[in-house]
Amino acid sequence: MVRVGYPATLRAELLRDFPEGVELIPVSDKMDHDVEVDVWIPDPYTKVAMQTYPHLRGVKLVLSMLAGTEWIPGTVGPHVTICNARGAHNISTAEWTLAAILAMLKYFPLYLDIQRSGVWKRRFEASEHFVRITGEANEVYPPVLGEELTGKTVMLVGYGAIGKEIERMLAPFDVEILRVARNARTEPNVHAVSELDSLLPKADVVVLILPATAESKGLIGARQLGLMRQGALLVNAARGPVVDTDALVETLNAGRIRAALDVTDPEPLPEGHPLWSCPNLLITPHVGASTPQFTPRALKTAAEELRRYMKGEPLQNIVQAAV
Ligand SMILES: NC(=O)c1ccc[n+]([C@@H]2O[C@H](COP(=O)([O-])OP(=O)(O)OC[C@H]3O[C@@H](n4cnc5c(N)ncnc54)[C@H](OP(=O)(O)O)[C@@H]3O)[C@@H](O)[C@H]2O)c1
């Protein structure tokens, strides 16, 4: 029997497809005793999960419900294998990315302000915004009240499970895609991250969709932001620390670029933080993957990994192999 600790916050019926031979044990940060488990599915809320771990004994395998697992190695140490839920959040996060790009290019944040003010003629603020953010020197008549995604160049920094899904969803827009990952490859053409600086000036939209690691921390700093085109859109669907927040605040306040962030550094973003009041910025509070399909998909991925583990087959989504 393999003992699997799962978040007590989840309804047990969601785990009905788990393989036979599993004993399911609800675990939580509120427990007043320790429990022995072989496999741990941490609560999707990092804080809750971190407070739960000290109550667990014997964990050999962690099956995260998330794609980003950056807090887990430091919590469980090197002798535990860690798998993520690679693939489970492709659709939700890619849809968020498309929505964020279109919302910014169609000026939805401005139009929501206008709707709330109830003043129709304020729509001409959109053409002032267009001139300011793009640096368009020629007068455009009739005034521009939104932009088009079609024909633009979109850079994907990170070309893994979610990056590929974003590309699939972008296909009908007939955009040029620039792909960047750790390692260069062909078919399709993917550039190495060492080429990032030379590619940034070519992109109208830069999408960050890579893990938070020691290497990716501050990948987008003052220099990279400075290399972006006037009015280019930075979309961070990855993790806050990939972008240098101070440099981003400065670049946004200078009116150089626009940005859409689902993730920030720090997170949660405290009240009064300078990011909240930057111009040309859309913030959503880390909601990209949080759809009704989140839990069933993540648990399906965990169930498949568990089945492999119990049969002694190679695991599919290892982010840390136990030493
Ligand atoms: N906003 C949200 O709610 C949300 C939801 C889900 C996921 N995420 C974030 O999205 C990330 C990506 O998820 P995924 O499932 O697509 O991961 P994945 O399949 O593992 O792909 C990661 C991609 O990032 C690239 N990469 C890694 N380190 C890099 C670096 N230092 N510089 C450039 N590229 C680098 C990898 O390059 P190679 O291909 O060369 O290895 C790979 O292409 C997750 O780690 C998580 O942080 C956010």
The ligand as an SDF file (V2000), in Angstrom:
LIG
                    3D

 48 52  0  0  0  0  0  0  0  0999 V2000
    0.8190   32.4920  -14.2150 N   0  0  0  0  0  0  0  0  0  0  0  0
    0.4980   31.2810  -13.8280 C   0  0  0  0  0  0  0  0  0  0  0  0
   -0.5010   31.0660  -13.1540 O   0  0  0  0  0  0  0  0  0  0  0  0
    1.3460   30.1290  -14.2670 C   0  0  0  0  0  0  0  0  0  0  0  0
    0.7280   28.8830  -14.4930 C   0  0  0  0  0  0  0  0  0  0  0  0
    1.5100   27.8110  -14.9110 C   0  0  0  0  0  0  0  0  0  0  0  0
    2.8840   27.9790  -15.0850 C   0  0  0  0  0  0  0  0  0  0  0  0
    3.4550   29.1900  -14.8420 N   0  0  0  0  0  0  0  0  0  0  0  0
    4.9150   29.3700  -15.0140 C   0  0  0  0  0  0  0  0  0  0  0  0
    5.2720   28.9780  -16.3250 O   0  0  0  0  0  0  0  0  0  0  0  0
    6.4940   28.2720  -16.2760 C   0  0  0  0  0  0  0  0  0  0  0  0
    6.6530   27.4330  -17.5370 C   0  0  0  0  0  0  0  0  0  0  0  0
    5.7730   26.3310  -17.4950 O   0  0  0  0  0  0  0  0  0  0  0  0
    5.9110   25.1470  -18.5940 P   0  0  0  0  0  0  0  0  0  0  0  0
    4.9450   24.1030  -18.1660 O   0  0  0  0  0  0  0  0  0  0  0  0
    5.8320   25.6960  -19.9810 O   0  0  0  0  0  0  0  0  0  0  0  0
    7.3990   24.6500  -18.3040 O   0  0  0  0  0  0  0  0  0  0  0  0
    8.3120   23.7090  -19.1880 P   0  0  0  0  0  0  0  0  0  0  0  0
    7.5080   22.8540  -20.0850 O   0  0  0  0  0  0  0  0  0  0  0  0
    9.2690   23.0630  -18.2490 O   0  0  0  0  0  0  0  0  0  0  0  0
    9.1370   24.7380  -20.1340 O   0  0  0  0  0  0  0  0  0  0  0  0
   10.0000   25.6810  -19.6180 C   0  0  0  0  0  0  0  0  0  0  0  0
   10.6750   26.4240  -20.7550 C   0  0  0  0  0  0  0  0  0  0  0  0
   11.4710   27.4570  -20.1810 O   0  0  0  0  0  0  0  0  0  0  0  0
   12.7790   27.3920  -20.7490 C   0  0  0  0  0  0  0  0  0  0  0  0
   13.7610   27.8930  -19.7850 N   0  0  0  0  0  0  0  0  0  0  0  0
   14.0980   27.4030  -18.5760 C   0  0  0  0  0  0  0  0  0  0  0  0
   15.0400   28.1680  -17.9950 N   0  0  0  0  0  0  0  0  0  0  0  0
   15.3020   29.1620  -18.8710 C   0  0  0  0  0  0  0  0  0  0  0  0
   16.1710   30.2800  -18.8740 C   0  0  0  0  0  0  0  0  0  0  0  0
   16.9890   30.5260  -17.8430 N   0  0  0  0  0  0  0  0  0  0  0  0
   16.1700   31.1000  -19.9360 N   0  0  0  0  0  0  0  0  0  0  0  0
   15.3700   30.8560  -21.0090 C   0  0  0  0  0  0  0  0  0  0  0  0
   14.5040   29.8240  -21.0660 N   0  0  0  0  0  0  0  0  0  0  0  0
   14.4790   28.9920  -20.0200 C   0  0  0  0  0  0  0  0  0  0  0  0
   13.0000   25.9230  -21.0690 C   0  0  0  0  0  0  0  0  0  0  0  0
   14.0620   25.8260  -22.0240 O   0  0  0  0  0  0  0  0  0  0  0  0
   14.4930   24.4100  -22.7050 P   0  0  0  0  0  0  0  0  0  0  0  0
   13.3080   24.0250  -23.5630 O   0  0  0  0  0  0  0  0  0  0  0  0
   15.6850   24.7150  -23.5220 O   0  0  0  0  0  0  0  0  0  0  0  0
   14.7210   23.4640  -21.5670 O   0  0  0  0  0  0  0  0  0  0  0  0
   11.6100   25.5450  -21.6010 C   0  0  0  0  0  0  0  0  0  0  0  0
   11.5010   25.8840  -22.9530 O   0  0  0  0  0  0  0  0  0  0  0  0
    6.3880   27.4840  -14.9580 C   0  0  0  0  0  0  0  0  0  0  0  0
    7.6510   27.1060  -14.4780 O   0  0  0  0  0  0  0  0  0  0  0  0
    5.7020   28.4750  -14.0390 C   0  0  0  0  0  0  0  0  0  0  0  0
    6.6460   29.2600  -13.3650 O   0  0  0  0  0  0  0  0  0  0  0  0
    2.7180   30.2630  -14.4320 C   0  0  0  0  0  0  0  0  0  0  0  0
  1  2  1  0
  2  3  2  0
  2  4  1  0
  4  5  1  0
  4 48  2  0
  5  6  2  0
  6  7  1  0
  7  8  2  0
  8  9  1  0
  8 48  1  0
  9 10  1  0
  9 46  1  0
 10 11  1  0
 11 12  1  0
 11 44  1  0
 12 13  1  0
 13 14  1  0
 14 15  2  0
 14 16  1  0
 14 17  1  0
 17 18  1  0
 18 19  2  0
 18 20  1  0
 18 21  1  0
 21 22  1  0
 22 23  1  0
 23 24  1  0
 23 42  1  0
 24 25  1  0
 25 26  1  0
 25 36  1  0
 26 27  1  0
 26 35  1  0
 27 28  2  0
 28 29  1  0
 29 30  1  0
 29 35  2  0
 30 31  1  0
 30 32  2  0
 32 33  1  0
 33 34  2  0
 34 35  1  0
 36 37  1  0
 36 42  1  0
 37 38  1  0
 38 39  2  0
 38 40  1  0
 38 41  1  0
 42 43  1  0
 44 45  1  0
 44 46  1  0
 46 47  1  0
M  CHG  2   8   1  16  -1
M  END
$$$$
